[in-house]
Amino acid sequence: MAQTGINLYEFRTEFNIPAADIRSICKQLKLPIIKKGADHFIVEGDKKYKNGIAYVLKHAVLEYRATMKIDNTLKEKFIEYQQETSKGTISFGVSDFGSNSVKPKTPAIKKKPNKQPAKLAVKGGGAVGITNQASATQTTKTPKSTNKSSSPSKTTKPAPTLPDASVVTSYGTPMADVLAPQKELLNASLQGFLISTEQVSSLINLSVETIRSKPSGFKKLGFEFIKVREGSNTLWKPQQY
């Protein structure tokens, strides 16, 4: 059976991972890298993964970025969670994370490919993508200076990253928690906590001035915020709706 596989250059571009690192990861996962025309592809070898090599590779890269190891991926201890809510079970984890969800342990393990292969088109079935996200960094050239003694320079414009909040799994792998604000609000709702305007601002990413101007009962992130007076202070009671 013919194997199309995952285009190595496109995968490296999406996840900004150095060639030596991804080749080492593929070697540990027993995923061969083959050449087709001008391109290289990561394909499934003798070892079969029930989640598919696209998911396994993504999991391995995000774990490697956080810990510089892929121990949990090799053991197939995949980082997926479920949370019970009043509206049912919510699932989230690596399958929901984007290529920028985890900050690299060291800058050297996140690097945009500096050489594009001569040919990217795949004959046959076409390349298999991992996500539809764009490349994490964008390089732009600054205008030429009128001073002849100076030379054009390049600046790197990083893409926005997710909040620094992190969650540690039961087996010790730190990963960015994309649902941290909702979790904190749910906890406050269940515990009956009253939270300050500054805390609401931090959790829902709106300015303090904007929060103060909001009426009682405004909604955000699946919660309704009830204004409560406590002496001269204004507090908020979050309620999931």
HELIX and SHEET records of a PDB file:
HELIX    1   1 LEU A    8  PHE A   15  1                                   8    
HELIX    2   2 ALA A   19  GLN A   28  1                                  10    
HELIX    3   3 ILE A   53  THR A   67  1                                  15    
HELIX    4   4 ASP A   71  LEU A   74  1                                   4    
HELIX    5   5 VAL A   94  ASP A   96  5                                   3    
HELIX    6   6 PRO A  107  ILE A  109  5                                   3    
HELIX    7   7 ALA A  180  GLN A  191  1                                  12    
HELIX    8   8 THR A  197  ILE A  204  1                                   8    
HELIX    9   9 VAL A  208  SER A  213  1                                   6    
SHEET    1   A 3 ILE A   6  ASN A   7  0                                        
SHEET    2   A 3 ASP A  39  ILE A  42 -1                                        
SHEET    3   A 3 ILE A  33  LYS A  36 -1                                        
SHEET    1   B 2 GLU A  80  THR A  85  0                                        
SHEET    2   B 2 GLY A  88  GLY A  93 -1                                        
SHEET    1   C 2 THR A 137  LYS A 141  0                                        
SHEET    2   C 2 LYS A 154  PRO A 158 -1                                        
SHEET    1   D 2 SER A 166  VAL A 168  0                                        
SHEET    2   D 2 PRO A 174  ALA A 176 -1                                        
SHEET    1   E 4 ILE A 195  SER A 196  0                                        
SHEET    2   E 4 ASN A 233  GLN A 240 -1                                        
SHEET    3   E 4 PHE A 223  GLU A 230 -1                                        
SHEET    4   E 4 PHE A 218  LYS A 220 -1                                        
END                                                                             
